[in-house]
Amino acid sequence: MSQLLEKNQAAPFFRAVNQDNKLLYLSDYKGEKNVVLYFYPKDDTPGCTIEANDFTSLADQFAALDTVIIGVSKDDCESHRAFIHKYGLNVQLLADTSGELCDSYGVWQEVEKDGVKKWKIVRSTFIIGKDGLLIEAMYGVNHEGHAQAVLDIIKGLSH
């Protein structure tokens, strides 16, 4: 299992395709934007939909703070496009079909539920500063109220 990340370390580089099959690089934002990189288990499932809708409803406030929201799951571009279209989401979604990005951020973890072990994406959020360093590395987050909590952290940075 990959090591868990901690704040103040350099965010692992990423290069992945978004819902429109366009390559996004972490370096695209360096020096210009903070990045909220959130990992979620699956498109169009209850908790993931609430989280994506919450980030969407706060997208303008994040943008005003020079911050982009990027979601990541192992779903493909087509699934992401359908998810965005169905709910009118205003976030970019990266298709990590190989799992490479999940591994580099330590969110692909073995979990046990009812005595059954399986590997899955643990809902996690990383706030990456304009300098490329991790401001926060939060594993196992609850989707309820999470987008607002992340926004509050970013608001705190600008003071």
PyRosetta script that sets phi, psi and omega in degrees:
from pyrosetta import init, pose_from_sequence

init()
pose = pose_from_sequence("MSQLLEKNQAAPFFRAVNQDNKLLYLSDYKGEKNVVLYFYPKDDTPGCTIEANDFTSLADQFAALDTVIIGVSKDDCESHRAFIHKYGLNVQLLADTSGELCDSYGVWQEVEKDGVKKWKIVRSTFIIGKDGLLIEAMYGVNHEGHAQAVLDIIKGLSH")
pose.set_psi(1, 142.3)
pose.set_omega(1, -178.8)
pose.set_phi(2, -73.5)
pose.set_psi(2, 158.4)
pose.set_omega(2, -177.7)
pose.set_phi(3, -75.8)
pose.set_psi(3, 146.4)
pose.set_omega(3, 177.7)
pose.set_phi(4, -76.5)
pose.set_psi(4, 144.2)
pose.set_omega(4, -179.7)
pose.set_phi(5, -84.9)
pose.set_psi(5, 157.9)
pose.set_omega(5, 178.6)
pose.set_phi(6, -132.0)
pose.set_psi(6, 158.2)
pose.set_omega(6, -178.9)
pose.set_phi(7, -64.4)
pose.set_psi(7, 155.0)
pose.set_omega(7, -179.0)
pose.set_phi(8, 76.9)
pose.set_psi(8, -3.4)
pose.set_omega(8, 174.0)
pose.set_phi(9, -92.1)
pose.set_psi(9, 161.4)
pose.set_omega(9, 179.7)
pose.set_phi(10, -65.9)
pose.set_psi(10, 135.7)
pose.set_omega(10, 177.2)
pose.set_phi(11, -68.5)
pose.set_psi(11, 135.6)
pose.set_omega(11, 177.0)
pose.set_phi(12, -58.4)
pose.set_psi(12, 136.6)
pose.set_omega(12, 178.2)
pose.set_phi(13, -59.5)
pose.set_psi(13, 143.8)
pose.set_omega(13, 170.6)
pose.set_phi(14, -137.6)
pose.set_psi(14, 151.8)
pose.set_omega(14, 173.8)
pose.set_phi(15, -144.3)
pose.set_psi(15, 117.6)
pose.set_omega(15, -178.2)
pose.set_phi(16, -153.5)
pose.set_psi(16, 161.2)
pose.set_omega(16, 179.2)
pose.set_phi(17, -90.3)
pose.set_psi(17, 142.9)
pose.set_omega(17, 177.2)
pose.set_phi(18, -90.6)
pose.set_psi(18, -171.9)
pose.set_omega(18, -176.1)
pose.set_phi(19, -58.2)
pose.set_psi(19, -26.0)
pose.set_omega(19, -179.3)
pose.set_phi(20, -95.6)
pose.set_psi(20, 14.4)
pose.set_omega(20, 179.7)
pose.set_phi(21, 65.0)
pose.set_psi(21, 26.3)
pose.set_omega(21, 179.3)
pose.set_phi(22, -100.6)
pose.set_psi(22, 132.3)
pose.set_omega(22, -179.9)
pose.set_phi(23, -70.0)
pose.set_psi(23, 130.4)
pose.set_omega(23, 173.3)
pose.set_phi(24, -115.7)
pose.set_psi(24, 139.9)
pose.set_omega(24, 177.0)
pose.set_phi(25, -120.0)
pose.set_psi(25, 145.8)
pose.set_omega(25, 174.5)
pose.set_phi(26, -58.3)
pose.set_psi(26, -38.2)
pose.set_omega(26, -177.5)
pose.set_phi(27, -64.3)
pose.set_psi(27, -16.2)
pose.set_omega(27, 177.3)
pose.set_phi(28, -59.6)
pose.set_psi(28, -25.7)
pose.set_omega(28, -172.3)
pose.set_phi(29, -105.4)
pose.set_psi(29, -10.0)
pose.set_omega(29, -173.9)
pose.set_phi(30, -57.3)
pose.set_psi(30, 132.4)
pose.set_omega(30, 177.8)
pose.set_phi(31, 80.4)
pose.set_psi(31, -8.9)
pose.set_omega(31, -175.6)
pose.set_phi(32, -121.7)
pose.set_psi(32, -38.9)
pose.set_omega(32, -173.7)
pose.set_phi(33, -136.5)
pose.set_psi(33, 147.8)
pose.set_omega(33, 164.5)
pose.set_phi(34, -79.7)
pose.set_psi(34, 152.5)
pose.set_omega(34, 179.0)
pose.set_phi(35, -124.0)
pose.set_psi(35, 126.7)
pose.set_omega(35, 169.6)
pose.set_phi(36, -99.5)
pose.set_psi(36, 110.3)
pose.set_omega(36, -179.2)
pose.set_phi(37, -106.3)
pose.set_psi(37, 109.1)
pose.set_omega(37, -178.8)
pose.set_phi(38, -115.3)
pose.set_psi(38, 135.7)
pose.set_omega(38, -179.1)
pose.set_phi(39, -105.2)
pose.set_psi(39, 135.3)
pose.set_omega(39, -179.0)
pose.set_phi(40, -139.3)
pose.set_psi(40, 154.9)
pose.set_omega(40, -173.1)
pose.set_phi(41, -66.5)
pose.set_psi(41, -45.6)
pose.set_omega(41, -171.5)
pose.set_phi(42, -161.2)
pose.set_psi(42, 139.8)
pose.set_omega(42, 175.8)
pose.set_phi(43, -58.3)
pose.set_psi(43, 144.1)
pose.set_omega(43, 170.0)
pose.set_phi(44, 58.7)
pose.set_psi(44, 34.9)
pose.set_omega(44, 170.5)
pose.set_phi(45, -109.9)
pose.set_psi(45, 158.5)
pose.set_omega(45, -169.6)
pose.set_phi(46, -53.2)
pose.set_psi(46, -56.0)
pose.set_omega(46, -177.7)
pose.set_phi(47, -64.3)
pose.set_psi(47, -39.6)
pose.set_omega(47, -178.1)
pose.set_phi(48, -68.1)
pose.set_psi(48, -34.3)
pose.set_omega(48, 179.2)
pose.set_phi(49, -69.5)
pose.set_psi(49, -43.2)
pose.set_omega(49, 177.6)
pose.set_phi(50, -59.5)
pose.set_psi(50, -46.8)
pose.set_omega(50, -177.9)
pose.set_phi(51, -61.8)
pose.set_psi(51, -46.3)
pose.set_omega(51, -178.9)
pose.set_phi(52, -64.8)
pose.set_psi(52, -40.7)
pose.set_omega(52, 177.9)
pose.set_phi(53, -65.0)
pose.set_psi(53, -39.2)
pose.set_omega(53, 178.8)
pose.set_phi(54, -64.8)
pose.set_psi(54, -44.4)
pose.set_omega(54, 177.6)
pose.set_phi(55, -62.8)
pose.set_psi(55, -39.6)
pose.set_omega(55, 179.0)
pose.set_phi(56, -62.7)
pose.set_psi(56, -43.7)
pose.set_omega(56, -177.3)
pose.set_phi(57, -66.6)
pose.set_psi(57, -22.4)
pose.set_omega(57, 179.7)
pose.set_phi(58, -103.7)
pose.set_psi(58, 4.8)
pose.set_omega(58, -173.0)
pose.set_phi(59, -55.5)
pose.set_psi(59, -40.9)
pose.set_omega(59, -179.4)
pose.set_phi(60, -64.7)
pose.set_psi(60, -38.0)
pose.set_omega(60, 178.6)
pose.set_phi(61, -67.7)
pose.set_psi(61, -39.1)
pose.set_omega(61, 175.7)
pose.set_phi(62, -63.3)
pose.set_psi(62, -45.3)
pose.set_omega(62, -178.9)
pose.set_phi(63, -59.4)
pose.set_psi(63, -38.3)
pose.set_omega(63, 179.3)
pose.set_phi(64, -64.6)
pose.set_psi(64, -20.4)
pose.set_omega(64, 178.8)
pose.set_phi(65, -103.5)
pose.set_psi(65, 24.9)
pose.set_omega(65, 179.1)
pose.set_phi(66, 54.2)
pose.set_psi(66, 45.4)
pose.set_omega(66, -176.2)
pose.set_phi(67, -130.0)
pose.set_psi(67, 132.1)
pose.set_omega(67, 175.6)
pose.set_phi(68, -104.9)
pose.set_psi(68, 148.7)
pose.set_omega(68, 179.0)
pose.set_phi(69, -108.8)
pose.set_psi(69, 125.5)
pose.set_omega(69, 178.7)
pose.set_phi(70, -131.5)
pose.set_psi(70, 120.9)
pose.set_omega(70, 176.6)
pose.set_phi(71, -95.6)
pose.set_psi(71, 151.9)
pose.set_omega(71, 180.0)
pose.set_phi(72, -137.0)
pose.set_psi(72, 131.5)
pose.set_omega(72, 168.3)
pose.set_phi(73, -146.0)
pose.set_psi(73, 178.9)
pose.set_omega(73, 179.3)
pose.set_phi(74, -87.1)
pose.set_psi(74, 3.2)
pose.set_omega(74, 177.8)
pose.set_phi(75, -67.7)
pose.set_psi(75, 155.6)
pose.set_omega(75, -179.6)
pose.set_phi(76, -85.3)
pose.set_psi(76, 173.8)
pose.set_omega(76, -176.6)
pose.set_phi(77, -57.2)
pose.set_psi(77, -40.4)
pose.set_omega(77, -178.1)
pose.set_phi(78, -63.5)
pose.set_psi(78, -43.2)
pose.set_omega(78, 177.8)
pose.set_phi(79, -62.9)
pose.set_psi(79, -42.8)
pose.set_omega(79, 178.7)
pose.set_phi(80, -61.5)
pose.set_psi(80, -44.3)
pose.set_omega(80, 179.9)
pose.set_phi(81, -60.3)
pose.set_psi(81, -42.8)
pose.set_omega(81, 179.7)
pose.set_phi(82, -64.3)
pose.set_psi(82, -41.4)
pose.set_omega(82, 179.7)
pose.set_phi(83, -63.0)
pose.set_psi(83, -46.3)
pose.set_omega(83, 179.1)
pose.set_phi(84, -62.6)
pose.set_psi(84, -45.4)
pose.set_omega(84, -177.9)
pose.set_phi(85, -64.9)
pose.set_psi(85, -44.6)
pose.set_omega(85, -176.6)
pose.set_phi(86, -60.4)
pose.set_psi(86, -38.4)
pose.set_omega(86, -174.3)
pose.set_phi(87, -110.9)
pose.set_psi(87, 1.8)
pose.set_omega(87, -178.7)
pose.set_phi(88, 62.2)
pose.set_psi(88, 41.5)
pose.set_omega(88, -176.5)
pose.set_phi(89, -70.9)
pose.set_psi(89, 146.8)
pose.set_omega(89, 179.1)
pose.set_phi(90, -119.0)
pose.set_psi(90, 49.9)
pose.set_omega(90, 176.7)
pose.set_phi(91, -134.8)
pose.set_psi(91, 154.6)
pose.set_omega(91, 173.3)
pose.set_phi(92, -87.7)
pose.set_psi(92, 143.1)
pose.set_omega(92, 178.5)
pose.set_phi(93, -123.4)
pose.set_psi(93, 124.6)
pose.set_omega(93, 179.7)
pose.set_phi(94, -92.4)
pose.set_psi(94, 139.3)
pose.set_omega(94, 179.0)
pose.set_phi(95, -96.4)
pose.set_psi(95, 101.7)
pose.set_omega(95, 179.9)
pose.set_phi(96, -99.4)
pose.set_psi(96, 60.8)
pose.set_omega(96, -174.2)
pose.set_phi(97, -64.2)
pose.set_psi(97, -26.5)
pose.set_omega(97, 179.3)
pose.set_phi(98, -82.0)
pose.set_psi(98, -19.4)
pose.set_omega(98, -177.8)
pose.set_phi(99, 83.2)
pose.set_psi(99, 0.9)
pose.set_omega(99, -177.1)
pose.set_phi(100, -60.7)
pose.set_psi(100, -43.7)
pose.set_omega(100, -179.1)
pose.set_phi(101, -67.2)
pose.set_psi(101, -42.9)
pose.set_omega(101, 177.4)
pose.set_phi(102, -58.7)
pose.set_psi(102, -42.0)
pose.set_omega(102, 179.0)
pose.set_phi(103, -64.7)
pose.set_psi(103, -45.0)
pose.set_omega(103, -174.9)
pose.set_phi(104, -67.1)
pose.set_psi(104, -23.8)
pose.set_omega(104, 177.8)
pose.set_phi(105, -99.8)
pose.set_psi(105, 1.6)
pose.set_omega(105, 174.4)
pose.set_phi(106, 71.6)
pose.set_psi(106, 23.5)
pose.set_omega(106, -177.4)
pose.set_phi(107, -97.9)
pose.set_psi(107, -9.1)
pose.set_omega(107, 177.3)
pose.set_phi(108, -87.3)
pose.set_psi(108, 103.2)
pose.set_omega(108, -170.8)
pose.set_phi(109, -131.4)
pose.set_psi(109, 153.3)
pose.set_omega(109, 175.2)
pose.set_phi(110, -84.4)
pose.set_psi(110, 125.6)
pose.set_omega(110, 179.1)
pose.set_phi(111, -122.7)
pose.set_psi(111, 154.1)
pose.set_omega(111, 179.3)
pose.set_phi(112, -118.6)
pose.set_psi(112, 127.4)
pose.set_omega(112, 177.5)
pose.set_phi(113, -134.8)
pose.set_psi(113, 125.7)
pose.set_omega(113, -178.9)
pose.set_phi(114, 53.3)
pose.set_psi(114, 40.1)
pose.set_omega(114, 177.3)
pose.set_phi(115, 77.7)
pose.set_psi(115, 1.1)
pose.set_omega(115, -179.6)
pose.set_phi(116, -107.4)
pose.set_psi(116, 126.4)
pose.set_omega(116, 178.7)
pose.set_phi(117, -94.5)
pose.set_psi(117, 137.1)
pose.set_omega(117, 173.7)
pose.set_phi(118, -153.1)
pose.set_psi(118, 159.4)
pose.set_omega(118, 179.5)
pose.set_phi(119, -93.5)
pose.set_psi(119, 136.8)
pose.set_omega(119, 178.2)
pose.set_phi(120, -158.1)
pose.set_psi(120, 168.3)
pose.set_omega(120, 174.7)
pose.set_phi(121, -77.6)
pose.set_psi(121, 124.2)
pose.set_omega(121, 174.7)
pose.set_phi(122, -87.8)
pose.set_psi(122, 124.4)
pose.set_omega(122, -177.2)
pose.set_phi(123, -56.0)
pose.set_psi(123, 117.6)
pose.set_omega(123, -173.5)
pose.set_phi(124, -145.6)
pose.set_psi(124, 153.4)
pose.set_omega(124, -180.0)
pose.set_phi(125, -135.8)
pose.set_psi(125, 138.0)
pose.set_omega(125, 179.1)
pose.set_phi(126, -124.3)
pose.set_psi(126, 129.8)
pose.set_omega(126, 175.2)
pose.set_phi(127, -104.7)
pose.set_psi(127, 118.5)
pose.set_omega(127, -176.4)
pose.set_phi(128, -109.8)
pose.set_psi(128, 124.3)
pose.set_omega(128, -179.5)
pose.set_phi(129, -73.8)
pose.set_psi(129, 169.1)
pose.set_omega(129, 179.6)
pose.set_phi(130, -60.4)
pose.set_psi(130, -22.8)
pose.set_omega(130, 179.2)
pose.set_phi(131, -84.6)
pose.set_psi(131, -0.7)
pose.set_omega(131, 179.1)
pose.set_phi(132, 86.2)
pose.set_psi(132, 3.4)
pose.set_omega(132, 178.6)
pose.set_phi(133, -95.1)
pose.set_psi(133, 151.3)
pose.set_omega(133, 178.8)
pose.set_phi(134, -76.1)
pose.set_psi(134, 122.1)
pose.set_omega(134, 174.9)
pose.set_phi(135, -84.1)
pose.set_psi(135, -38.6)
pose.set_omega(135, 176.7)
pose.set_phi(136, -144.3)
pose.set_psi(136, 146.4)
pose.set_omega(136, 172.3)
pose.set_phi(137, -133.5)
pose.set_psi(137, 104.2)
pose.set_omega(137, -173.7)
pose.set_phi(138, -115.9)
pose.set_psi(138, 117.1)
pose.set_omega(138, 179.7)
pose.set_phi(139, -104.5)
pose.set_psi(139, 147.7)
pose.set_omega(139, 174.8)
pose.set_phi(140, 65.4)
pose.set_psi(140, 39.9)
pose.set_omega(140, -177.7)
pose.set_phi(141, -77.5)
pose.set_psi(141, 157.3)
pose.set_omega(141, 175.3)
pose.set_phi(142, -95.2)
pose.set_psi(142, 135.4)
pose.set_omega(142, -177.9)
pose.set_phi(143, -66.8)
pose.set_psi(143, -25.5)
pose.set_omega(143, -176.7)
pose.set_phi(144, -64.8)
pose.set_psi(144, 117.3)
pose.set_omega(144, 176.6)
pose.set_phi(145, 70.8)
pose.set_psi(145, 6.0)
pose.set_omega(145, -173.8)
pose.set_phi(146, -67.1)
pose.set_psi(146, -44.0)
pose.set_omega(146, -178.1)
pose.set_phi(147, -59.7)
pose.set_psi(147, -41.3)
pose.set_omega(147, 178.6)
pose.set_phi(148, -64.9)
pose.set_psi(148, -41.1)
pose.set_omega(148, 179.0)
pose.set_phi(149, -61.4)
pose.set_psi(149, -40.6)
pose.set_omega(149, 178.6)
pose.set_phi(150, -65.8)
pose.set_psi(150, -42.7)
pose.set_omega(150, 177.9)
pose.set_phi(151, -59.8)
pose.set_psi(151, -42.1)
pose.set_omega(151, 179.8)
pose.set_phi(152, -62.0)
pose.set_psi(152, -38.2)
pose.set_omega(152, 177.5)
pose.set_phi(153, -62.4)
pose.set_psi(153, -45.6)
pose.set_omega(153, -177.6)
pose.set_phi(154, -67.3)
pose.set_psi(154, -38.4)
pose.set_omega(154, 175.4)
pose.set_phi(155, -59.0)
pose.set_psi(155, -39.1)
pose.set_omega(155, -179.7)
pose.set_phi(156, -64.6)
pose.set_psi(156, -26.8)
pose.set_omega(156, -179.8)
pose.set_phi(157, -69.8)
pose.set_psi(157, -32.7)
pose.set_omega(157, -171.5)
pose.set_phi(158, -83.9)
pose.set_psi(158, 4.9)
pose.set_omega(158, 178.7)
pose.set_phi(159, -100.4)
pose.dump_pdb("model.pdb")
